[in-house]
Amino acid sequence: MPTSIGDGLAGVAAAWTADLVPGDRAWRTAPASASWYRRAGNGLTLACAVLAALPDVDLLVHAHRTFTHSIGAMIIVGLIAGALAAKSDRPVVRVSLMCAAAVGTHVLLDYLAVDPMPPFGIQALWPFTRGWYISGWNLFLETERRHFFTVASIAVNARAVMRELAILAPIALAIWLVRVKALAGLASKLPGGHHPPQ
């Protein structure tokens, strides 16, 4: 299963992709002079990175790859994010979509990964079924969580991270570039060509 690094990067890519959906995004825009963090989406993008890695919290309760790795978890996160967005006067649909998509990337990456431990796969369609699903494509390498600080474990995990970065970093970069262009286009359509105030 992918590492938290790969999961977080995929969550960021999902957040930026969802942010490309047309509609109210004035709350996300920032002038070119703003910090990279602010232009990248401030805390919401960071929250999406955390949400994308969060399903693995089920390791703590010995229920790995079950309900937290599912469409049900995506729906629950989307509803909670929407409620929080409504409370803080943020675009509800956009925030819900970004957060649910971030969790969805974890489900997708685990579905596409090597899984050496039975039952193989994830319970992707929970709560509708408790069946286990895996693609068999082995796009992402297995990771080693036991004996974490041994040379062998570090080597296995380093290979996994390198594969994840090779696949996911170009995708995230491409989405970032498209997003920058889209937000620049949005700013140029505003009176005076400036970004709206936040």
C-alpha beads as a LAMMPS data file, in Angstrom:
LAMMPS data file: protein, C-alpha beads

198 atoms
197 bonds

1 atom types
1 bond types

-500.0 500.0 xlo xhi
-500.0 500.0 ylo yhi
-500.0 500.0 zlo zhi

Masses

1 110.0

Atoms # bond

1 1 1 0.000 0.000 0.000
2 1 1 1.304 3.511 -0.750
3 1 1 3.111 5.619 1.836
4 1 1 1.694 8.721 3.503
5 1 1 3.910 10.776 1.171
6 1 1 2.192 9.375 -1.910
7 1 1 -1.228 9.634 -0.287
8 1 1 -0.640 13.267 0.702
9 1 1 0.608 14.219 -2.760
10 1 1 -2.429 12.586 -4.360
11 1 1 -4.686 14.459 -1.930
12 1 1 -3.126 17.770 -2.937
13 1 1 -3.580 16.892 -6.624
14 1 1 -7.236 16.015 -5.966
15 1 1 -7.803 19.302 -4.114
16 1 1 -6.302 21.340 -6.941
17 1 1 -8.279 19.377 -9.541
18 1 1 -11.556 19.917 -7.691
19 1 1 -10.677 23.599 -7.410
20 1 1 -10.655 23.802 -11.216
21 1 1 -14.411 23.158 -11.371
22 1 1 -16.028 26.438 -12.489
23 1 1 -17.798 28.485 -9.866
24 1 1 -17.087 30.564 -6.788
25 1 1 -13.395 30.372 -6.037
26 1 1 -12.750 33.950 -4.969
27 1 1 -11.971 32.677 -1.479
28 1 1 -9.050 30.697 -2.959
29 1 1 -7.491 33.336 -5.180
30 1 1 -4.481 35.325 -4.141
31 1 1 -2.358 37.996 -5.794
32 1 1 0.878 36.959 -7.491
33 1 1 2.782 38.607 -4.634
34 1 1 1.175 36.265 -2.071
35 1 1 3.121 33.414 -0.523
36 1 1 3.289 30.069 -2.309
37 1 1 1.299 28.551 0.563
38 1 1 -1.520 31.064 0.122
39 1 1 -1.583 30.653 -3.655
40 1 1 -1.636 26.863 -3.196
41 1 1 -4.867 27.105 -1.231
42 1 1 -3.848 27.867 2.342
43 1 1 -5.082 25.432 4.946
44 1 1 -7.644 23.678 2.758
45 1 1 -5.014 22.142 0.487
46 1 1 -3.024 21.101 3.548
47 1 1 -6.203 19.615 5.064
48 1 1 -6.765 17.628 1.856
49 1 1 -3.224 16.227 2.069
50 1 1 -3.914 15.130 5.646
51 1 1 -7.334 13.703 4.726
52 1 1 -5.743 11.674 1.937
53 1 1 -3.376 9.997 4.400
54 1 1 -5.914 9.704 7.225
55 1 1 -7.597 6.412 6.196
56 1 1 -4.516 4.548 7.430
57 1 1 -5.465 5.552 10.984
58 1 1 -7.347 2.246 10.942
59 1 1 -3.981 0.571 11.562
60 1 1 -4.356 1.705 15.171
61 1 1 -7.548 -0.331 15.618
62 1 1 -6.412 -3.374 13.633
63 1 1 -9.092 -2.859 10.966
64 1 1 -6.792 -1.855 8.112
65 1 1 -8.241 -1.411 4.632
66 1 1 -11.844 -1.645 5.812
67 1 1 -14.405 1.155 6.265
68 1 1 -11.877 4.040 6.191
69 1 1 -10.831 2.878 2.699
70 1 1 -14.271 3.179 1.119
71 1 1 -16.829 5.214 -0.743
72 1 1 -18.697 5.442 2.558
73 1 1 -15.730 7.232 4.140
74 1 1 -15.622 9.611 1.166
75 1 1 -19.322 10.448 1.624
76 1 1 -18.944 10.977 5.380
77 1 1 -15.921 13.266 4.915
78 1 1 -17.717 15.204 2.161
79 1 1 -20.765 15.770 4.386
80 1 1 -18.667 16.883 7.370
81 1 1 -16.574 19.190 5.155
82 1 1 -19.756 20.652 3.669
83 1 1 -21.193 21.348 7.115
84 1 1 -17.970 23.034 8.222
85 1 1 -17.851 25.059 4.998
86 1 1 -21.439 26.247 5.478
87 1 1 -20.629 27.284 9.036
88 1 1 -17.624 29.320 7.932
89 1 1 -19.314 30.826 4.835
90 1 1 -17.187 28.914 2.305
91 1 1 -18.386 27.396 -0.985
92 1 1 -20.055 24.223 0.324
93 1 1 -20.007 22.128 -2.848
94 1 1 -16.409 23.001 -3.704
95 1 1 -15.086 22.273 -0.203
96 1 1 -17.069 19.026 0.028
97 1 1 -15.814 17.895 -3.361
98 1 1 -12.190 18.733 -2.539
99 1 1 -12.215 16.885 0.786
100 1 1 -14.116 13.827 -0.471
101 1 1 -11.835 13.621 -3.511
102 1 1 -8.786 13.701 -1.232
103 1 1 -10.044 10.648 0.666
104 1 1 -10.969 9.070 -2.676
105 1 1 -7.356 9.259 -3.831
106 1 1 -6.332 7.051 -0.917
107 1 1 -8.953 4.504 -1.932
108 1 1 -7.763 4.632 -5.556
109 1 1 -4.050 4.354 -4.735
110 1 1 -4.611 1.377 -2.432
111 1 1 -6.795 -0.257 -5.097
112 1 1 -3.915 0.096 -7.589
113 1 1 -1.194 -1.069 -5.180
114 1 1 0.536 -4.307 -4.309
115 1 1 -1.119 -6.043 -1.382
116 1 1 0.824 -9.004 0.045
117 1 1 -1.489 -9.565 3.038
118 1 1 -4.811 -11.438 2.786
119 1 1 -7.582 -10.527 2.492
120 1 1 -6.245 -8.760 -0.579
121 1 1 -7.473 -5.275 -1.419
122 1 1 -9.793 -2.840 0.296
123 1 1 -13.465 -2.706 1.217
124 1 1 -13.986 0.040 -1.350
125 1 1 -17.783 -0.200 -1.533
126 1 1 -18.507 -0.183 2.204
127 1 1 -21.260 0.222 3.527
128 1 1 -23.005 -1.214 0.467
129 1 1 -20.936 -4.404 0.543
130 1 1 -18.110 -5.801 2.632
131 1 1 -16.385 -7.330 -0.397
132 1 1 -12.658 -6.847 -0.964
133 1 1 -11.424 -5.198 -4.184
134 1 1 -7.994 -4.849 -5.753
135 1 1 -6.962 -4.121 -9.333
136 1 1 -3.996 -6.483 -9.519
137 1 1 -2.077 -3.851 -11.515
138 1 1 0.518 -3.335 -8.749
139 1 1 1.149 0.249 -9.851
140 1 1 2.286 1.251 -6.358
141 1 1 4.769 -0.878 -4.445
142 1 1 4.251 -2.512 -1.080
143 1 1 5.565 -0.807 2.043
144 1 1 7.049 -2.278 5.192
145 1 1 5.521 -1.181 8.498
146 1 1 7.119 -3.807 10.732
147 1 1 10.709 -3.285 11.893
148 1 1 10.388 0.221 10.479
149 1 1 13.939 1.412 11.184
150 1 1 15.857 -1.556 9.836
151 1 1 17.964 -1.153 6.703
152 1 1 15.753 -3.610 4.793
153 1 1 12.522 -1.761 5.718
154 1 1 14.030 1.618 4.880
155 1 1 15.120 0.310 1.468
156 1 1 11.657 -1.130 0.706
157 1 1 9.921 2.096 1.748
158 1 1 12.409 4.299 -0.129
159 1 1 11.686 2.365 -3.347
160 1 1 7.962 2.788 -2.730
161 1 1 8.332 6.553 -2.187
162 1 1 10.459 6.923 -5.338
163 1 1 7.800 5.130 -7.407
164 1 1 5.035 7.276 -5.894
165 1 1 6.945 10.494 -6.598
166 1 1 7.716 9.394 -10.158
167 1 1 4.015 8.798 -10.841
168 1 1 2.287 11.438 -8.719
169 1 1 4.638 14.458 -8.737
170 1 1 4.289 15.101 -12.511
171 1 1 0.499 14.819 -12.173
172 1 1 0.426 17.288 -9.272
173 1 1 2.750 19.670 -11.132
174 1 1 0.608 19.558 -14.276
175 1 1 -2.547 20.264 -12.245
176 1 1 -0.774 23.121 -10.437
177 1 1 0.195 24.703 -13.777
178 1 1 -3.343 24.352 -15.145
179 1 1 -4.731 25.812 -11.928
180 1 1 -2.352 28.791 -12.029
181 1 1 -3.390 29.481 -15.629
182 1 1 -7.094 29.130 -14.771
183 1 1 -6.841 31.486 -11.792
184 1 1 -4.852 34.002 -13.879
185 1 1 -7.637 33.877 -16.469
186 1 1 -10.220 34.442 -13.746
187 1 1 -8.287 37.442 -12.422
188 1 1 -7.986 39.002 -15.885
189 1 1 -11.788 38.955 -16.280
190 1 1 -12.304 40.994 -13.118
191 1 1 -12.457 44.801 -13.263
192 1 1 -8.886 46.124 -13.300
193 1 1 -7.508 42.611 -13.793
194 1 1 -6.967 42.117 -10.067
195 1 1 -7.795 39.194 -7.839
196 1 1 -10.852 39.712 -5.686
197 1 1 -10.289 40.511 -2.027
198 1 1 -10.501 37.642 0.430

Bonds

1 1 1 2
2 1 2 3
3 1 3 4
4 1 4 5
5 1 5 6
6 1 6 7
7 1 7 8
8 1 8 9
9 1 9 10
10 1 10 11
11 1 11 12
12 1 12 13
13 1 13 14
14 1 14 15
15 1 15 16
16 1 16 17
17 1 17 18
18 1 18 19
19 1 19 20
20 1 20 21
21 1 21 22
22 1 22 23
23 1 23 24
24 1 24 25
25 1 25 26
26 1 26 27
27 1 27 28
28 1 28 29
29 1 29 30
30 1 30 31
31 1 31 32
32 1 32 33
33 1 33 34
34 1 34 35
35 1 35 36
36 1 36 37
37 1 37 38
38 1 38 39
39 1 39 40
40 1 40 41
41 1 41 42
42 1 42 43
43 1 43 44
44 1 44 45
45 1 45 46
46 1 46 47
47 1 47 48
48 1 48 49
49 1 49 50
50 1 50 51
51 1 51 52
52 1 52 53
53 1 53 54
54 1 54 55
55 1 55 56
56 1 56 57
57 1 57 58
58 1 58 59
59 1 59 60
60 1 60 61
61 1 61 62
62 1 62 63
63 1 63 64
64 1 64 65
65 1 65 66
66 1 66 67
67 1 67 68
68 1 68 69
69 1 69 70
70 1 70 71
71 1 71 72
72 1 72 73
73 1 73 74
74 1 74 75
75 1 75 76
76 1 76 77
77 1 77 78
78 1 78 79
79 1 79 80
80 1 80 81
81 1 81 82
82 1 82 83
83 1 83 84
84 1 84 85
85 1 85 86
86 1 86 87
87 1 87 88
88 1 88 89
89 1 89 90
90 1 90 91
91 1 91 92
92 1 92 93
93 1 93 94
94 1 94 95
95 1 95 96
96 1 96 97
97 1 97 98
98 1 98 99
99 1 99 100
100 1 100 101
101 1 101 102
102 1 102 103
103 1 103 104
104 1 104 105
105 1 105 106
106 1 106 107
107 1 107 108
108 1 108 109
109 1 109 110
110 1 110 111
111 1 111 112
112 1 112 113
113 1 113 114
114 1 114 115
115 1 115 116
116 1 116 117
117 1 117 118
118 1 118 119
119 1 119 120
120 1 120 121
121 1 121 122
122 1 122 123
123 1 123 124
124 1 124 125
125 1 125 126
126 1 126 127
127 1 127 128
128 1 128 129
129 1 129 130
130 1 130 131
131 1 131 132
132 1 132 133
133 1 133 134
134 1 134 135
135 1 135 136
136 1 136 137
137 1 137 138
138 1 138 139
139 1 139 140
140 1 140 141
141 1 141 142
142 1 142 143
143 1 143 144
144 1 144 145
145 1 145 146
146 1 146 147
147 1 147 148
148 1 148 149
149 1 149 150
150 1 150 151
151 1 151 152
152 1 152 153
153 1 153 154
154 1 154 155
155 1 155 156
156 1 156 157
157 1 157 158
158 1 158 159
159 1 159 160
160 1 160 161
161 1 161 162
162 1 162 163
163 1 163 164
164 1 164 165
165 1 165 166
166 1 166 167
167 1 167 168
168 1 168 169
169 1 169 170
170 1 170 171
171 1 171 172
172 1 172 173
173 1 173 174
174 1 174 175
175 1 175 176
176 1 176 177
177 1 177 178
178 1 178 179
179 1 179 180
180 1 180 181
181 1 181 182
182 1 182 183
183 1 183 184
184 1 184 185
185 1 185 186
186 1 186 187
187 1 187 188
188 1 188 189
189 1 189 190
190 1 190 191
191 1 191 192
192 1 192 193
193 1 193 194
194 1 194 195
195 1 195 196
196 1 196 197
197 1 197 198
